[in-house]
Amino acid sequence: SDSLPWYFIMWLKQLSIQYFRNYQELEVEFHPGLNILLGQNAQGKTNILESIYFLALTRSHRTRNDKDLVYFKSTDFKVSGLLQRETGPLPLEISLTPKGRITKVNHLKQAKLSNYIGHMNVVLFAPEDLQLIKGAPAGRRKFIDIELGQMKPIYLSDLSQYHHVLKQRNSYLRNSEKIDETFLDVLDSQLASFGSRVIHHRLDFIQKLEAKSKEKHALLSNNKEDLTIQYQSTVFSEDGNDIEEQFLSMLEKNRQKDIFRKTTSIGPHRDDLIFFINEMNANFGSQGQHRSVVLSLKLAEIELMEEITREKPILLLDDVMSELDNYRQLQLLETISNSIQTFITTTTLDHLKELPEELKIFTIQSGQIKTTP
């Protein structure tokens, strides 16, 4: 492997779930390398993956509603885990109670989300990720927010302040009989200040992600295709200098329209990403090309996270192996055997070729789990 020696493999040693999805209680110990969750559909293998994702990011990749996560008729749930890091073992815990959620790092309550996220980094690859190219812009913004938020907690804090001001501005536009332009000036300057920070973080991230995705994509397409990524902004054109000034002048330019529509029409909450294959919008590419782009992005994310956090993330593959042909599977499995803790959910082992010798297989049936060493 060409990764530098100071990378450390971070891995989830054990997981404990109470009243989460179809699990009343579950305690499980994982392998630092490959863990395969094997079982028919609707038995609960994705729920285990989801609980790991939830432990890392305090949110689910499948639902926005926490109530969907709670076991039958229960009111609260708890997910906790023991993470092995270079600095030693680190206990993490999230519980949802009727009063809200409580996050703990090393048994200590965390007041802010940005203090919790980033301790355990995960890269998830799920079938819905194939929508990244064709789906709505909101999905691509969420992709940036989740990946960048793990690598750079300050991004989460800037983003949340931006959303706070945006909410204020929208509510003011919606509910005011008469608009006080001076008050709007104050909101605009705050919005431009936080918003331009958000955009700067994103531009920097996209530039780095593009460089790495390009390499991966060239490999996947036998050097026939060149992948480029463009950040499409509602705020600036050209090179992204003086973003804050451009933001302010755009807000001014759109002010009457915003007052009329009672909403904020520009800003990072409206921005998007466009992927190009050989300078053609990837949206028009084939299904296979979409898969290659998304796989390239995921492989690039893993490398980028290593570089920024100095630790390898944990890789979660939710039922995607069957979606990839042999060649793309091989690229993915090579990354995996490259010492990174990986969780794969699958209904069959048939299409998994070239697996490393060291692994743990968990068979899951109606919420019960059996281990094959």
N, C-alpha and C positions, 0 to 999 in steps of 0.2 A: 504494500500500500504506500502511496506517496504522501500520506498525511503526516504532519509533523509530530515529533515525539511528545510535544507538550499537550496534545489532545488527550483528554481523559474520557474513558467510557463511563457515562452516567447511566445508571440503570435502576429500575424499580424492582426491589427485592421482594417486597410483599404488599399485598393489597387486601384491604378488609372493607366489605360492603355491608351496610345494614339498611334494609327497607328501600332498596334502589331497584326500580323496574321489577323484574320477576324474581329478584333475590331477597329473601327475608334476611338471611345471614350468609356471608361467604368469606372465608379466609383462604388466601392462596399464595403460594410462594413461586416466584418465577425464575427462569433461567436468565443469566446475564446476556445470552446471545439470542437464539431464536425460540419463540414460543408460538406453537400453533394451536389455535382454538378450533376444534373440529366438531361439526355437528350439523344436523339438518336445520332447515330454516325455522325461525320462530322458537328456538330452544333456549336462546339467551346468550349466544356467543358475542353478538354485536353489543349487547348490554354491558359485557365485561370491558370491551374496548372503549365503549362510551364512558364508563366510569373512570377509566384511566385518563381519557381526554378531559373529563370533567375535573378530575383531581389536578390536572395541569393548568387548565384554563378557566375554571369555575363556571363553565358553560357547556352545553351539549352541542354536538355537531348535527343533531337530528331534530331538535325542537327548541323553541324559544321559551316554552312554558315549563317552568320548574315542576308544576303539578303533574305533568306527564311522566316525570321521573320517579314519583313516589310509589312504592309498593302498595298494592291493593288496600284501600281503606285506611292506610296509615297517614299520619299528618307530617311526619318529618323523616329525613333519611341522613345517613352519614357515610362518607367515603373517606377512608384514610389509607395512607401508604407509607412504606419506608423506602426512601430513595437513597441509593448509594452514590455518593459524590466523592470527588477527589479529597475534599475537606473532611470526609467522614460521613456516617449515616445521618440522614435528615428526615425526621417525621413530618408529614404534611397531612392536613385534615380539613375537610369541608363538611359542615353540617347545615342542613336546611331545617329551620324550625318555623312554627307559625309566626314568630317575630322577625323572621328574615334569616339571612345566611351568616354563618360564622366561619371565618377562615383562620387556620392556625399554621404557623411555621415553627417547628421545634416546640410545640405545645403553647406557643405564645400567640394571642389573638392579634390579627392584623387589622388596622383601621382602614387602610386603603387597598383597593384592588391592585394598584401598581406596586404595592409592597409585597404582594403575594405572587403574582404572575412573574414567571421568569426563573423560578427556582427549579422547575422541572419542565424542560422544553420538549415538545412533541411535534412531529410532522405526521399529519394524517393524510392517507390517500384512500378515498372512498369513491364508489361509483358516481355519486353526485358531483364529484370534482370534474368529471368530464363535461359538466355544464359550464365550467369556468370560461370556456371560449365562446359558447353560443348563448349562454344564459344572460340574465339581466345584469346591468352594471352593479347593482347592490351586492351581488355575489362576489364580484371582483374587488369591490371596496372591502368587503368582509375578509377576503383572502389577505389583502394587504394589512388590515388592522390586526388580524390574528398573528400572522407571521412576524410582522414588524414589532408588535407589542411584546412578543416573547423576547426578542433580541434586544429591544431598547425600551425599557419600562418608561423612560421619560416621554416617549411617543404617546403612550397611553394617557399620561397625565396631561399633555398638551391637547390631545384629542378630546379628552373629557371636558376640559375647560372651553374648547371651541364649541362643543355641543351644548354646553351650558349657556353660552352667550347666544348661540343660534336659536335656542329654545326661547330665550328672553325676547330676542328680536322678532321671531315669528309670532309670539304671543302678543307682543306690542302691536304689530301690524294687523293682527286679527281682531284685537279687542278695543282698539282706540277709536273713539268718535272722531277726534281731531288729532292729527299727527304733529307732535312737537319736533321740528326738524333738528333742534339743538340736541335733544335727547337721543335722536336717531344717530347724530354725528358721534356721540359718545359710544353707542353700541357698535357702530361701524368701525370705529378705530380699534375697539377690543377684538371684534370679529376678525379684522384684518391682521391684527397682531398674532393671535393664536392660530388663525387659519394659515398664515404664511409659514409658521413653524411646522404645522402639520404637513404642508406641501413640501417644504425643504426635506423633512425626514423621508417622505415618500419618494421624492426624486432620487435621493441618495440611495435608497433601498432598491429602487427599480433599476438604476444604473448597475449596481453590483449584481443583482439577480439576473439581469440580461446577459452580462458577461459570462456568468457561469452556465446559464441555460443554453446559450449559444453553443458552448463546447459540448454539452450533453446531447443537444439536438443534432449536432453534426455527426456525432457518434451513432446515434439511433438511426439516422437517415443515410448512413454510409457517405457522409460528406456531400450529399446531393441537395440538402436544404439548409438555408440560413434563417435562423430565427431572430427576429428583433421585437422589442417591446416598446410601446410608446405610451407615455402618460398623457392622457388627454384632459386638459384642464379647462375649466370655465373661467379661470381667472387671468391667465397670462398666455401670451403667445411667445414665440422665439425661445430664448435661452433660459428663462427662469431667473434672471437677475431682477433685483428690486421687486420681488414678489409682493411685498407688503404695500408698496406704492401703487403697483398695478391693481392690487386687490381693492384698495380704497377708491381708486378712480373708477373701477368697474362697478363698485357698489353705488357710487354717485350716479354713474351713467344709467344704472338700472333702477334707481330709486323710485321713480314714478311708476314704473311697471310693477315693482315689488309692492308699493302701496296699493295699487289697483288690485293685484292678485292676492294680497295679504300673505305673502310668503317670500322667503329669500331665494332668489333664482340662481345665484352663483356661489361658488365656494367648494371646498374639498368634498362636501357631502353630495356634490353633483358630479364629481370627477369620475374618470373611467380609465381603463387600460385597453389598449388594442394590441393584439399579437399579429405579427406578420411572418409569413413563410415565403422566402424569396420575394419580399416586397409586396406580396399579395395578402390581403386581409385573411387571416387564418379561419375566420368565420366561414369562408367559402370553401375551406379545405374538406378533405374526406374524413370520415370517422376515425380512420387509422392515423391520419395526421393530427387530429385533435388529441388522440391518446398519446401520441409522441410528444406533443407540446406540453401536455399536463405532466407526463412522466418526467420530461426534462426539467420542468419547473420544480417538481418535488425533489428530484435528485440535486438540483441546484440549491434549494432551500436547506437541505441537510448540510451541504458544504459551507454555505454561508453562515448557518448557525454555529458550526464548529469554529469558524474563523472569528466570529464576533464574540461568542460566549466562552470560547476555549474549551467547550465540552461538546461531545456528540449528543444530538437530541435522541429521543426514543421514537422509533418508527412504527406507526400503526397502519396496517394494511387491511382495510375492511372489504373483504370479498372482491378484490380487484384482480387477483391473479387470473381468474377465468376470463376477465375482460381483455387481457393482454396476450399477444401471440408469443410464441416461444422465444423469439429474439429479444423482445422487450422484457419478457420475464427474466431472461438471463442477465440483462443489464441491471435489473432491479436486484436480483439475487446476488450479483457480484458486489453491489453496494452493501448488501446486508452482511455477507460473509466478511465484509471489511470492518468487523468489530463494531457493531451498533446493535443495541438491544431492539428486537423486532417482534411485533405481535401480528400474526396473520390469522384472519378468520376465513374459514373455507368449509364447504360441504364435503369435499373429497380431497384426498392426497394425490389423486391421479395426475393432475396437471402440474404438480409441483416437482420439477425435475432438479437435479443437481443440488439437493439440499445439503447444508453442512452436516457433519456427523454429530456435532454437539447440539442437541436441541431437546425441548420438552414438548410433548404433545398432550393437550388437555381435551378429553372428550366430554362434550356437554349435551345433556339430555334433560329436558324439562327443568331447567334451573339447577340441575345437579352436575357436579364436575368430577371427572375421574382423571388421574394423571398417569401417562405412560412415560416413564423416564427415558 
